[in-house]
Amino acid sequence: MLKPTKEEIAEVISGPVRPFSVPRPKAARARSRKWHRTVLYSDTHFPFQDDKALAVVLSVIKDVEPDNIIHGGDLLDCHNMSPKFSTDPAHGVSLQQEIDMARAHLHQVSTLAPQARKTWLEGNHEDRVRKTIWDFKGAARELAKLRVFQKNLTWPVLMGLDEIGWDFVPAHGQSKYQVLPKLITVHGTIVNKWSAQTAKAEWTKFGKSGTSGHTHRLGKFYHRDHNGSHVWVETGCTCRLDPEYAEDPDWQQGMVVITHTEDGSRFHMEDIYIQDGKALWRDTLYS
């Protein structure tokens, strides 16, 4: 057998590499269509809202044309009803003014997306009204027993939700109210130190995929066990990042877009990070 010459060896080495003879991999079938979409945002805290962050939310709603819109709670701050934090007496915004501002925002969303089902989850700040009523002393407690009082001093009535097309989910029993298939949607009651730690704690509490606000952080926790695969998302906030009652808080502004298949059996949750009034999502810069 003749040995190859140096020239023949050099030609093989410098020539193009021949591909291996392997079967072409079979790609997964891809189906693109308009699935059911939900826009979820939370913790606006009127009158401490961030108008630039809300402008991004409204722009995403306009582009997505969602089937569902969910506000995850603490739409209002109920600032002057705080039992925990000292409030600035010069702040000068009444509860009625907060209601007017928040209602105007919800009405704006309704006008922008009339086709969507719209749901507002009660947050711990809105729940201050109930706690205040329950803390009435002496003769004032008799007012809280009046049926007409109980009927009218509720958030759906105070905000005129029926007139602007919004549903309301009270804080009590919120986890049992199904807004979206295969997901628990709550305002949340847990606060851990770091992003996604609360998401993990909420999943540990419920053992099911879901979303929560309350922490003013963005975060996502994944888990897989013998019961299946799970994901929990912290939805961020749409309030200002310089509140008068906290110094340099570790908060992130943001929102979530959720896509469901037509039968509701599969879903995907995308968090959108809003920074300095800007967000980059799906090749679009919102500013």
Rosetta blueprint (number, residue, H / E / L):
1 M L
2 L L
3 K L
4 P L
5 T L
6 K H
7 E H
8 E H
9 I H
10 A H
11 E H
12 V H
13 I H
14 S H
15 G L
16 P L
17 V L
18 R L
19 P L
20 F L
21 S L
22 V L
23 P L
24 R L
25 P L
26 K L
27 A L
28 A L
29 R L
30 A L
31 R L
32 S L
33 R L
34 K L
35 W L
36 H E
37 R E
38 T E
39 V E
40 L E
41 Y E
42 S L
43 D L
44 T L
45 H L
46 F E
47 P L
48 F L
49 Q E
50 D L
51 D H
52 K H
53 A H
54 L H
55 A H
56 V H
57 V H
58 L H
59 S H
60 V H
61 I H
62 K H
63 D H
64 V H
65 E L
66 P L
67 D L
68 N E
69 I E
70 I E
71 H E
72 G L
73 G L
74 D L
75 L L
76 L E
77 D L
78 C L
79 H H
80 N H
81 M H
82 S L
83 P L
84 K L
85 F L
86 S L
87 T L
88 D L
89 P L
90 A L
91 H L
92 G L
93 V L
94 S L
95 L H
96 Q H
97 Q H
98 E H
99 I H
100 D H
101 M H
102 A H
103 R H
104 A H
105 H H
106 L H
107 H H
108 Q H
109 V H
110 S H
111 T H
112 L H
113 A L
114 P L
115 Q L
116 A L
117 R E
118 K E
119 T E
120 W E
121 L E
122 E L
123 G L
124 N L
125 H L
126 E L
127 D L
128 R H
129 V H
130 R H
131 K H
132 T H
133 I H
134 W H
135 D L
136 F L
137 K L
138 G L
139 A L
140 A H
141 R H
142 E H
143 L H
144 A H
145 K H
146 L L
147 R H
148 V H
149 F H
150 Q H
151 K H
152 N H
153 L L
154 T L
155 W H
156 P H
157 V H
158 L H
159 M H
160 G L
161 L H
162 D H
163 E H
164 I H
165 G L
166 W E
167 D E
168 F E
169 V E
170 P L
171 A L
172 H L
173 G L
174 Q H
175 S H
176 K H
177 Y L
178 Q L
179 V L
180 L E
181 P L
182 K L
183 L E
184 I E
185 T E
186 V L
187 H L
188 G L
189 T L
190 I L
191 V L
192 N L
193 K L
194 W L
195 S L
196 A L
197 Q H
198 T H
199 A H
200 K H
201 A H
202 E H
203 W H
204 T H
205 K H
206 F H
207 G L
208 K L
209 S L
210 G E
211 T E
212 S E
213 G L
214 H L
215 T L
216 H L
217 R L
218 L E
219 G E
220 K E
221 F E
222 Y E
223 H E
224 R E
225 D E
226 H L
227 N L
228 G E
229 S E
230 H E
231 V E
232 W E
233 V E
234 E E
235 T E
236 G L
237 C E
238 T L
239 C E
240 R L
241 L L
242 D L
243 P L
244 E L
245 Y L
246 A L
247 E L
248 D L
249 P L
250 D L
251 W L
252 Q L
253 Q E
254 G E
255 M E
256 V E
257 V E
258 I E
259 T E
260 H E
261 T L
262 E L
263 D L
264 G L
265 S L
266 R L
267 F E
268 H E
269 M E
270 E E
271 D E
272 I E
273 Y E
274 I E
275 Q E
276 D L
277 G L
278 K E
279 A E
280 L E
281 W E
282 R L
283 D L
284 T E
285 L E
286 Y E
287 S L
